[in-house]
Amino acid sequence: MSCRLHGRMRLAKQAMLRKGHTDGGPDFEATGVSLEHRWDLTPADAVRVQRCLAAKIIRRSVGGNNRKIRTVAGVDCSYHKGHVRAAVVVLRYKDLKTLAEAVAQEPVSFPYRSGLLAFREGPAILKAISRLPLQPDLMVFDGHGIAHPRRFGIACHIGLLTGIASIGCAKTRLVGEFEPPAPSRGSCSPVTDRGEIVGMALRTRTDVAPVFVSIGHCIDLAGCTRHVLHCCRKYRLPETTRRADRLAALSTEAE
């Protein structure tokens, strides 16, 4: 199964544009065959979508652990006047030089619910990704992947819809328990939930609180920790997240 943008991006754009809720519930098959669904669902229907699609997440590095990552994108959102603004910044992997960026906004059409972030931010994120002039090899989200009650956080959701390998890198823990990692940079400890390892608490700076890293799609957990640590230079958060956050904030201030 390929983790390239081509082919899947058509589905992502269609999913982004599908609006409206019908009495029949979400627009997907109960077996999870289809990736397409409506975005403005009830919270109960959104939960059913997550449970359905979670089984499609690939928890290994497609193409092998030696697959060359040349570009990595950061994804983050901000809110302003009833709209969500998504920012995507693509960096060259080897030196983290910014290569491209895109922003997009959509009206907020879904209430805030813990664990359902993708239904508030997904349409704007997909629109921003579709505006990029180049395709990233990897995306890092300011949110969770499988370290989620239904193993389907925003990094899984957008990764699956686009077919791009993705990582969740969150500031706080959503589920599970962990032992504090050693204080040195690069130390990590597993986050376990209901007997399953769902992520890593990763120390990106010595004596600074860890970030919480988890699989989004088409990558394994070792790859997640390695790539996030590579993207962290002087600060606790990876440069991918920092630059996307800055771009989302600048887009808000520019209005």
Buried (B, 14 or more C-beta within 10 A) or exposed (E): EEBBBEEBBEBBBEBBEBEEBEEEBBBBEEEBEEBBBBBBBBEEBBBBBBBBBBEBBBBEBBBEEEBEBEBBBBBBBBBBEEBBBBBBBBBEBEEBEEBBBBBBBBEBBBEEEEBBBBBBBBBBBBBBBBBBEEBBBBBBBBBBBBBBBBBBBBBBBBBBBBBBBBBBBBEEBBBBEBEEBEEEBBBBBBBBBEEEBBBBBBBBBEEEEBBBBBBBBBBBBEBBBBBBBBBBEEEBBBBBBBBBBBBBBEBBEEE
